Amino acid sequence: MKTQQSNNLTIIDAHAHLWLRQDTSWNGMPIRTTENGRSFFLTEEVQMLPPFMIDGRNTAEVFLSNMNYAQVGAACIVQEFIDGIQNDYLAEVKSKNPDRFFVFGMCDYFAPGYSEKAKALASQGFRGIAIPGHRLITDKAHVHLNEPEMMDMFHFMESEGMVLSVCLAPGGEQTAEMREVIEECPGLKVAVGHFGMVTAPGWEEQVKLALSDNVMIESGGITWLFNSEFYPFNGAVRAIREAIDMVGEDKLMWGSDYPRTITAITYKMSYDFVCKTDALTDRQKQLFLGENARGFYGFGQLPELPYVKNMSE
């Protein structure tokens, strides 16, 4: 029987989201779960989830079903302000599925005292902190990644061996700040998300942050960024190839940005375009789809997930 292991592929998702209900705001505008997988997002109603997720709950149980079907052994759950802070739920997810999920805590970085909150999250067992950096720039506020309280938090995380997941604004607006953080905290493990916002000018400079020893780049959202060309995402493959040339094949990790991306494609399609391309070697595919993430996040033994034939085959 065909299995993940017999294909010599360990598949780990380095960028996914979970929430029980969206009920929050950002930049003074609301994000609210409505119905049939939709949410009111800032100024309009959008299809936030696949329409069969009618209750708006984006749960670990549903994600695990998707992961098992797609033969994805483990996933990293990051956080985003537009989903609301999910620390309580993610602590529960981690306690129930310690071998399948690496979960990131998140703080309200607009409220002073967030560094102490991050330390409290560490004491609760969180091994990583997520910062949606692109959301730190609003009409009324701008939190800088190199401000003193941020640096205090980063030094603490470095001393504790924690991982920082950060997504940066398109282009170079926050790249210099992030470079300063990396230089100040050379032992801090950093995963830069959204593949450096690859479809925006200046994405190469974000990727080049991974020239530093403890920095990785993950591709969460890359199918969203290349949605206009759609499957098999040839532009995304070219970008992965370019990034390998810039920083090396051992510095890149696959991420899906589940569940938002699977309103357009299936979960498995968010990585199998990589499997099917001839532009990457087998070794590059192995590293990108899982082996790099396994080492970076410290995942142990993953379950064997047999291939299950589709009824339509």
C-alpha positions in Angstrom: 0.0 0.0 0.0 1.3 3.5 -0.9 2.3 5.5 2.1 4.0 8.8 3.0 7.1 6.9 4.1 7.3 4.7 1.0 7.3 7.8 -1.1 10.2 9.0 1.1 8.3 12.1 2.0 7.7 13.5 5.5 5.1 16.2 5.1 4.9 19.0 7.7 2.7 22.1 7.4 4.7 25.1 8.8 1.8 27.6 8.6 -1.8 26.9 9.4 -4.5 28.5 11.6 -7.2 27.2 14.0 -10.0 29.1 15.8 -13.3 28.4 17.4 -15.0 31.5 16.2 -13.9 34.8 14.7 -15.2 37.7 16.8 -12.6 40.4 16.8 -11.5 43.6 15.1 -8.4 45.1 13.4 -7.6 48.7 12.5 -11.0 49.7 13.9 -12.9 47.4 11.7 -14.8 44.2 12.6 -14.2 40.5 11.7 -17.2 38.4 12.6 -18.3 34.8 11.8 -21.6 34.9 9.8 -22.8 31.7 8.2 -21.9 28.9 5.7 -18.2 29.4 6.2 -18.4 33.2 5.7 -17.2 36.0 7.8 -17.7 39.8 7.7 -14.1 40.9 7.1 -13.3 44.5 7.7 -15.7 46.0 5.0 -17.3 43.1 3.3 -18.5 39.5 3.7 -16.1 36.9 2.4 -15.8 33.1 2.1 -13.4 32.6 5.0 -13.8 28.8 5.2 -15.0 26.2 2.8 -18.8 26.4 2.6 -19.4 23.0 4.2 -17.9 24.3 7.4 -21.2 25.9 8.1 -20.8 26.7 11.8 -17.7 28.8 11.3 -15.6 26.6 13.6 -12.2 25.9 12.3 -11.3 23.1 14.7 -8.3 20.8 15.2 -10.5 17.8 14.6 -11.5 18.9 11.1 -7.9 19.9 10.4 -6.6 16.5 11.5 -9.1 14.8 9.2 -7.7 16.9 6.3 -4.1 16.2 7.4 -4.7 12.5 7.6 -6.3 12.4 4.2 -3.5 14.4 2.7 -0.8 12.4 4.6 0.5 15.5 6.4 2.2 14.3 9.6 2.3 17.5 11.6 1.5 21.2 11.5 2.5 24.5 13.1 -0.4 26.6 14.2 0.4 30.3 13.9 -1.9 33.2 14.9 -3.3 36.3 13.2 -5.1 39.3 14.7 -7.9 38.9 12.2 -8.8 35.5 13.9 -8.6 36.9 17.4 -6.2 35.7 20.0 -6.6 31.9 20.4 -4.1 31.1 23.2 -6.6 29.2 25.4 -7.9 27.1 22.5 -4.4 26.3 21.2 -3.2 25.3 24.6 -6.0 22.7 24.6 -5.1 21.6 21.1 -1.5 21.0 22.0 -2.4 19.1 25.2 -4.7 16.7 23.2 -2.4 16.3 20.2 1.2 16.9 21.4 2.9 15.0 18.6 0.9 16.5 15.7 0.9 20.2 16.5 3.5 22.9 17.3 1.4 25.8 18.5 2.3 29.5 18.8 1.1 31.9 21.4 0.2 35.5 20.5 0.0 38.8 22.5 -1.8 42.1 22.0 1.3 44.0 20.8 -0.7 47.3 20.8 -1.0 47.0 24.6 2.0 47.7 26.8 3.1 44.7 28.9 3.0 42.2 26.1 6.5 41.1 26.8 5.4 39.9 30.3 2.4 38.2 28.7 4.8 36.3 26.3 6.8 35.1 29.3 3.6 33.9 30.9 2.7 32.0 27.7 6.1 30.3 27.8 5.5 29.2 31.4 2.2 27.7 30.2 4.2 25.5 27.7 4.1 27.5 24.5 7.4 27.1 22.6 6.8 29.8 20.1 5.3 33.3 19.7 3.6 34.5 16.6 3.7 38.1 15.4 1.6 39.1 12.4 4.0 42.0 11.7 2.0 43.3 8.7 -0.9 44.0 11.1 1.2 46.2 13.4 0.8 49.1 11.0 -2.6 50.6 11.2 -4.3 54.0 10.5 -3.8 55.0 14.2 -0.7 53.0 15.4 2.6 51.6 14.3 4.3 49.1 16.5 8.0 48.7 15.5 9.6 45.3 15.6 12.8 46.8 17.1 11.1 48.8 19.8 12.5 48.2 23.4 9.6 46.0 24.6 9.8 43.8 21.5 13.6 43.5 22.0 13.0 42.4 25.6 10.6 39.8 24.4 13.0 38.6 21.7 15.9 38.3 24.2 13.8 36.2 26.5 12.7 34.0 23.7 16.3 33.5 22.6 17.3 32.5 26.1 14.5 30.0 26.3 15.0 28.5 22.9 11.6 29.6 21.6 10.6 30.1 18.0 9.4 33.4 16.5 6.9 33.2 13.7 6.6 36.5 11.9 4.9 37.8 8.7 6.2 41.0 7.4 4.5 43.8 5.4 4.9 43.5 1.6 8.1 45.0 0.3 10.9 46.3 2.6 9.0 48.4 5.1 9.8 46.0 8.0 12.8 44.1 6.6 15.4 46.4 8.1 13.7 46.2 11.5 13.7 42.4 11.3 17.3 42.4 10.3 18.2 44.4 13.4 16.3 41.9 15.5 18.2 39.0 14.0 21.6 40.7 14.5 20.8 41.6 18.1 19.5 38.1 18.9 21.6 35.7 16.7 20.4 32.6 18.7 16.7 33.4 18.2 15.0 30.9 15.9 12.9 32.8 13.3 10.4 31.6 10.7 9.5 34.3 8.2 6.0 33.6 6.7 4.2 34.1 3.4 7.4 33.4 1.5 8.5 37.0 2.0 5.2 38.2 0.3 6.7 36.8 -2.8 4.5 38.6 -5.4 5.4 42.0 -4.1 8.5 44.0 -5.0 11.3 43.5 -2.5 10.4 39.9 -1.6 13.9 38.8 -2.2 15.2 40.9 0.7 12.8 39.2 3.1 14.0 35.8 1.8 17.6 36.8 2.3 17.0 37.2 6.0 17.4 33.4 6.0 21.1 33.8 5.2 21.4 34.2 9.0 21.9 30.9 10.7 18.7 30.6 12.7 16.3 32.0 10.2 13.9 30.0 7.9 11.4 31.0 5.3 8.0 29.3 5.1 5.5 29.4 2.2 2.2 29.8 4.1 -0.1 31.5 1.7 1.9 31.0 -1.5 -1.0 29.5 -3.3 -3.1 32.6 -2.3 -0.4 34.9 -3.6 -0.3 33.1 -6.9 -4.1 32.5 -7.0 -4.5 34.4 -10.2 -2.5 31.8 -12.2 -4.0 28.9 -10.2 -3.0 25.3 -10.1 -0.3 24.0 -10.7 1.1 27.4 -9.6 4.1 27.5 -11.9 5.0 31.0 -10.6 5.2 29.6 -7.1 7.5 26.8 -8.2 9.8 29.4 -10.0 9.8 31.4 -6.8 10.8 28.4 -4.7 13.6 27.7 -7.2 14.8 31.3 -6.9 14.7 31.2 -3.2 16.8 28.0 -3.2 19.4 29.8 -5.3 19.4 32.8 -2.8 19.5 31.0 0.6 19.9 27.3 0.0 17.6 24.3 -0.1 17.9 23.7 3.7 16.3 27.1 4.5 12.8 26.8 3.1 9.6 25.1 4.5 6.2 24.4 3.0 3.2 26.0 4.6 -0.5 25.9 3.5 -2.1 28.9 5.3 -5.0 26.5 6.0 -8.0 27.0 6.1 -8.4 30.2 4.0 -6.5 28.8 1.1 -8.7 25.7 0.8 -11.7 27.8 -0.3 -10.1 27.7 -3.7 -8.2 24.4 -3.7 -8.1 21.2 -1.7 -5.7 20.9 1.2 -3.7 18.3 -0.7 -3.4 20.6 -3.7 -1.6 23.1 -1.6 1.5 21.0 -1.7 1.1 18.4 -4.4 2.0 20.9 -7.1 5.5 20.8 -5.5 5.5 16.9 -5.7 4.6 17.0 -9.4 7.0 19.6 -10.7 10.2 18.7 -12.6 11.8 22.0 -11.6 12.9 20.7 -8.2 15.0 17.6 -7.3 13.6 14.8 -5.2 16.0 16.0 -2.4 14.7 19.5 -2.6 11.1 18.3 -2.4 11.9 16.2 0.7 13.6 19.1 2.5 10.9 21.7 1.5 7.9 19.6 2.3 8.9 18.3 5.7 12.5 17.5 6.6 13.5 21.2 7.2 10.5 21.8 9.4 11.1 18.5 11.3 14.6 19.7 12.3 13.7 23.3 12.9 10.7 22.7 15.1 12.0 19.5 16.7 9.1 17.1 15.7 9.7 13.5 16.8 8.1 10.4 15.5 5.2 11.1 13.2 2.3 8.7 12.4 2.3 6.5 9.4 -0.5 7.8 7.2 -1.5 5.3 4.5 -2.8 6.5 1.2 -6.6 6.0 1.0 -8.0 5.6 -2.5 -10.7 8.1 -3.5 -14.1 6.8 -4.5 -13.7 8.6 -7.8 -10.5 6.8 -8.8 
